[in-house]
Amino acid sequence: MIRLENATKYYDVKGERKYIMRDVSLTIPADTSVGILGRNGAGKTTFLKMLGGIDFPNSGRIVSEHHFSWPMGLTGGVQGSLTGKENAKFVCRIYSRSESEMKEMLQFVKDFSELGPYFDMPVKTYSAGMKARLGFGLSLAFDFDYYLIDETLSVGDTKFREKCKQALNKVKATRNILLVNHNPQALRQLCEAGVVLDDGQLTYFDEIDDAIRFYQS
């Protein structure tokens, strides 16, 4: 379960407050994969960052006992001067993985991301898509209660996108997904419920189709 209690988030823009959320109280049920919809600039990525503990409300709070992944698709968490492999090692150490576990995880990340020799090259030499693929593979290497996904399903060629969807369907059998995506088909495939972020408010729908219709209207 994820509970928002009078959560307010805003940014100061040229002396004025731009609200992402304004005094939002909402409960997202447990064991539910949720699609997050909203127009460009509505604050969907900021919402994911707050769930992942990267950002925080200005007031109120977001409460959950679950473990969240970092938002897949965001590339700000990697160190550009380190290689993909070195970044993955660093995360493994943060999560106290043993040497044998680390070895298995590094191989998984390299194989899944399909970076080839770039895995041993500095991340600053990567394209945005390559960084997203590294982040996607690294997230899947760990066991989280919720996987936060920010448009990553558009990364790479058709074959790689299908590979990502199959991996998420496997994850979804035992874990939950919070997905930002504008593609109704992807949302229907991976999510049961939905939330629409609009004008500082979050509206929750038990059925993803209801959320999609509300957003499109």
Secondary structure in CASP SS format (residue, H / E / C, confidence):
PFRMAT SS
TARGET T0000
AUTHOR 0000-0000-0000
METHOD secondary structure of the structure
MODEL  1
M C 1.00
I E 1.00
R E 1.00
L E 1.00
E E 1.00
N E 1.00
A E 1.00
T E 1.00
K E 1.00
Y E 1.00
Y E 1.00
D E 1.00
V E 1.00
K C 1.00
G C 1.00
E E 1.00
R E 1.00
K E 1.00
Y E 1.00
I E 1.00
M E 1.00
R E 1.00
D E 1.00
V E 1.00
S E 1.00
L E 1.00
T E 1.00
I E 1.00
P C 1.00
A C 1.00
D C 1.00
T C 1.00
S C 1.00
V E 1.00
G E 1.00
I E 1.00
L E 1.00
G C 1.00
R C 1.00
N C 1.00
G C 1.00
A C 1.00
G C 1.00
K H 1.00
T H 1.00
T H 1.00
F H 1.00
L H 1.00
K H 1.00
M H 1.00
L H 1.00
G C 1.00
G C 1.00
I C 1.00
D C 1.00
F C 1.00
P C 1.00
N C 1.00
S E 1.00
G E 1.00
R E 1.00
I E 1.00
V E 1.00
S C 1.00
E C 1.00
H C 1.00
H C 1.00
F E 1.00
S C 1.00
W C 1.00
P C 1.00
M E 1.00
G C 1.00
L C 1.00
T C 1.00
G C 1.00
G C 1.00
V C 1.00
Q C 1.00
G C 1.00
S C 1.00
L C 1.00
T E 1.00
G H 1.00
K H 1.00
E H 1.00
N H 1.00
A H 1.00
K H 1.00
F H 1.00
V H 1.00
C H 1.00
R H 1.00
I H 1.00
Y C 1.00
S C 1.00
R C 1.00
S C 1.00
E H 1.00
S H 1.00
E H 1.00
M H 1.00
K H 1.00
E H 1.00
M H 1.00
L H 1.00
Q H 1.00
F H 1.00
V H 1.00
K H 1.00
D H 1.00
F H 1.00
S H 1.00
E C 1.00
L C 1.00
G H 1.00
P H 1.00
Y H 1.00
F H 1.00
D H 1.00
M C 1.00
P E 1.00
V H 1.00
K H 1.00
T H 1.00
Y C 1.00
S C 1.00
A H 1.00
G H 1.00
M H 1.00
K H 1.00
A H 1.00
R H 1.00
L H 1.00
G H 1.00
F H 1.00
G H 1.00
L H 1.00
S H 1.00
L H 1.00
A C 1.00
F C 1.00
D C 1.00
F C 1.00
D C 1.00
Y E 1.00
Y E 1.00
L E 1.00
I E 1.00
D E 1.00
E C 1.00
T H 1.00
L H 1.00
S H 1.00
V C 1.00
G C 1.00
D C 1.00
T H 1.00
K H 1.00
F H 1.00
R H 1.00
E H 1.00
K H 1.00
C H 1.00
K H 1.00
Q H 1.00
A H 1.00
L H 1.00
N H 1.00
K H 1.00
V H 1.00
K H 1.00
A C 1.00
T C 1.00
R C 1.00
N E 1.00
I E 1.00
L E 1.00
L E 1.00
V E 1.00
N C 1.00
H C 1.00
N C 1.00
P H 1.00
Q H 1.00
A H 1.00
L H 1.00
R H 1.00
Q H 1.00
L H 1.00
C C 1.00
E C 1.00
A E 1.00
G E 1.00
V E 1.00
V E 1.00
L E 1.00
D E 1.00
D C 1.00
G C 1.00
Q E 1.00
L E 1.00
T E 1.00
Y E 1.00
F E 1.00
D C 1.00
E C 1.00
I H 1.00
D H 1.00
D H 1.00
A H 1.00
I H 1.00
R H 1.00
F H 1.00
Y H 1.00
Q H 1.00
S C 1.00
END
